[in-house]
Amino acid sequence: MLTYYKYSFFICLLIQSPLLAATIETTELPPILNYMPSCSPNILKHVQITRTLAKYDANIPLEEDPDFTQALLDLRLDAKRQQADAVILTNIHNVMRPKTNNLASTKNSHFSADFIRYCKGNSQLSEQLTPYNDKGIHVVATISYSFQLAEAPSLAEVANSIQVPLANISLDTGAFGIPLGAKVATLTTQLGPASIEIMLASSEQALGYGRGIWFIIRDGMVDSIRSGNLFMSGYGKNLIGYREGFDSVPWALAGGVQQNNSLEEVKLQLGSQLKNSASEYQLSNREAQLRLLFESFNPVSKEQSIEKLTGFVLENKNNASTLSSPKLATATQVKDTVELINPFNLKQKPKLETLLDSIGSYHKLNLSDSGIWWLLGNHLQVQYEQGELRRAQIAQELFNKPSPNLDMRYIVKQLALPYTKAEILTQYPNATDNFDQVQIRFENFELEAKFETEADDAAMYQLNIEYF
């Protein structure tokens, strides 16, 4: 029995040895991917580690540095402990400390990565390169729709460089040249980054282009294509940046039918192709159906209304599904997340992945007049710059689905702030009163409260926090 314990202790020592770690059969570890999965993966964990390259030598490639390669191996080992299928390197930032009289030059490498699981039954990879390959070499900046942290070059610049296809809607070719069943990589390659990405309660994802075209993604492929104000409130819709090619031109159907044509014009142009059942008009073939949506307008008088074509739904004929609502955080998740960004109690700014883990359900606004925003529920938005929390915004509802027992007033209360202009000025007599706005500057942050009117009893409709 004594011999057994000695032998076990010897084995443990070997396993803890760095020398043995270098000889682990790495083929058994989750790989670092060179190409994005063809199906948007499930991100188990956002990870950040820092390594000091103690033996850094400017004369050898960085990817051959032993500490650098060990860091990549450590990520794979950790990914295996988390039962991940693979690792995606999203960012590597190297900081050089120059040589001084007492210290040799050193280099610190900061690694950001996602531990992922493939979609069920689909481990195939796309042709879209990951931001960094398995050697840690930056290959090309990419756009990913599983909420990756790498966001360079500017998504707005990428979007502006895209030549948007004609706004044609067809049973055979889909919408804007994207057919049903197309992979997400095909969609984003041809149309560029989505203006907004929304998680749906059904585990599907809605990718919005401009303010009114939506590609519904299921299992990494386009399941349906829809138009209209499907998810956003008026406030939320106005946050989405204007997109040339989507917001600037009316879409058109085969046969010359255009958005906003009257019902009579549509009937005249489509003739017998147009099927009418249960007050719904549609076109169809063996595999797909195109539902046409009309609204009533009264351009002259209340008695004289005109039905106009204002929307469409293109979907699989035998697999049509009900559109789900945005997935929203619970009151407890919002409360816990607000505590993390509360500037009055903030000892250290939280990392983005910390907030995403806390809120659970989140969305992403890629294209707006003020850059990229992460939407943490229905009333809270945050903005990061170079990996650091810079702004938070608490405002009215983003989505047209209200959050039960949770509104802007609830979040403001978590910050121990009053809700009316008079109460704010009473609590902070040194605040700057700009009529319907009040600004309060502190050492490490600034508050800007916006009110519905200039009156003392005016209620707050937006609170901006800027972190220094």
Salt bridges, closest charged atoms under 4 A:
ASP74 OD2 - ARG51 NH2 3.07
ASP78 OD1 - ARG81 NE 3.92
ASP114 OD1 - HIS46 ND1 2.82
GLU151 OE2 - LYS364 NZ 3.26
GLU204 OE2 - ARG218 NE 3.00
ASP223 OD2 - ARG218 NH2 3.97
GLU280 OE2 - ARG291 NH1 3.39
GLU315 OE1 - ARG226 NH2 3.80
GLU315 OE2 - ARG291 NE 2.87
GLU339 OE2 - LYS335 NZ 3.01
GLU385 OE1 - ARG390 NE 3.56
GLU385 OE2 - ARG391 NH1 2.72
GLU388 OE2 - LYS349 NZ 2.59
ASP433 OD1 - LYS421 NZ 3.15
GLU446 OE2 - ARG441 NH1 3.48
GLU466 OE2 - ARG391 NH2 3.94
